[in-house]
Amino acid sequence: MSNLPSVAYFCMEYGLHSDFKMYAGGLGILAGDHMKGAKDLELPLVGIGLKWKQGYTDQRIAENGQPYDSYHNYNYDFLEDTGVKVTVHIRNVPIVCQVWKTEAFGNNPLYLLDTDIPENGERWITGQLYGWFGEERIAQEIVLGIGGVKALRAMGHAVDVYHFNEGHAALAATELIREKMSSGLTFEEAWNQTREEVVFTTHTPIKEGNESHPLDKLEYMGAFNGLTLDQMKRIGGDPFNMTVAGLRLSRIANGVAVLHAETANKMWKEVAGRSEIIPITNAIHTPTWVDERMTQAYENGGDVWAAHMEIKRELVDFIFNRTGSQLDAEKLLIGFSRRAAPYKRSDLIFSQPEVIEPYLESGKIQIVFSGKAHPLDDTGKQIVSNLVAMMKKYPKGVVFLENYDMTIGAMLTRGSDIWLNNPRRPLEASGTSGMKAAMNGVLNCSILDGWWPEACIDGVNGWQFGDGFETTDFEKLDQHDSDALYDTLLNRVVPTYYENRDQWVSMMKESIRTTREEFATKRMLNDYYTKMYQKG
Ligand SMILES: *Cc1c(COP(=O)(O)O)cnc(C)c1O
């Protein structure tokens, strides 16, 4: 494989293991799986990230039902010290970044930059992942981007392609441009050459989710890195939008599902001089996420229902140990876990109480929720406390698991019967938890958003509802989708589960068969190499 381009993959977060707290959510899980998939295929790719001292919030539920955040310092003995240190300038102060390395999780080399060392007066920069927004975030992005490129140079690691996974890494390009200008190129030449070596992945299709910073703040923080105000404005606009910058700094970009690439191209069509956004649908690292017992049963013609029930009972016990709620393994169990954000509508299933109440009161439908709100997002926290209130109201039907992490993610996506997803289409970029579920024989019941339109054969390998309906009138959309959810859930899913077990089991097998290769990291990495990393 030595003829393949050497790739440096930049990301703010990596989900490699539940207890290695370098991740917050889906972006990190994707990056972690990318690193593991690259290892499986022996691809020449390394990761660049930050070594978070406290990681993302631990979010638990207080007695009064409100979520509260706490942070703890973590030490990781398994990290290897590369002996490399690089210096970036933040507010004109030199900040030394120590470079750690890990391959401890069956992943390709991941290099993590750390500012929490005695050389620095300000050691907080790599403290909390997404803990802040303004100057602190810019400081983190300087370390990731500019520090990351310097670390690769200091290690003598040759790079053909820089992959910016999300806009957080865009400042790396200021260093790539600066290097070229210092060897005599004009800004134009340096920008053009840099564009030839950068590829970019855009994620959130929600405008406000795409970070931007006032130019004067970036300048004050030191993010210009030698470039002028005018040059920075040409790259990222005013204010400087990290996604716009990514699109103008790359030779090609991608969205993370077919529908998402379409949405992203529409969303950014006004941006002059940007790269084309092609689709490369996300995928999962199957050894991490698929239960071996299910794989064995599926591949060897074993009893997939028996394997499922064994795994489901483990989930029921796990829930009991965590919450004291005793669910019934014989009854339908729906899993729903994702970040608490309004567009994900975790309360859609409660929207018509007169319809759903009898099911939840009797426990004929049991639903397990998990998910964190961003620590500074009061709306998200309200969503969490509403779910906790539902758990008190319907003790047989609703459970909320606090402090969502990879352990909970893995338990729910292998032990539930149904994986429910009902975002406001087209606001879900991809959604990898549904892939984890599908490959474990956990049937997706989902709006046609993110990856699901590519996989869904309605009534055969799972269910869709909502028929792809879209409108920006959210009241209308929510009413439409709520009716559709109840229709599918109560008239198709529930009867199949309780009255037609054979049909259910054949759907489980179809779910596994139709997804296990298409949505595995091998396919995704092959796409990245052939469509993005290798020049066409
Ligand atoms: C899989 C996973 C995600 C990503 O799931 P989505 O479908 O994008 O919501 C996020 N967090 C954790 C802990 C996961 O395991």
The ligand as an ORCA input file, in Angstrom:
! r2SCAN-3c Opt
* xyz 0 1
  C     -22.615      6.211     18.042
  C     -22.549      7.305     19.031
  C     -22.839      8.623     18.650
  C     -23.286      8.998     17.255
  O     -24.639      8.703     17.105
  P     -25.685      9.569     16.293
  O     -26.468      8.572     15.548
  O     -24.957     10.520     15.413
  O     -26.495     10.257     17.336
  C     -22.731      9.621     19.593
  N     -22.359      9.357     20.859
  C     -22.078      8.102     21.271
  C     -21.660      7.880     22.686
  C     -22.163      7.036     20.375
  O     -21.870      5.800     20.797
*
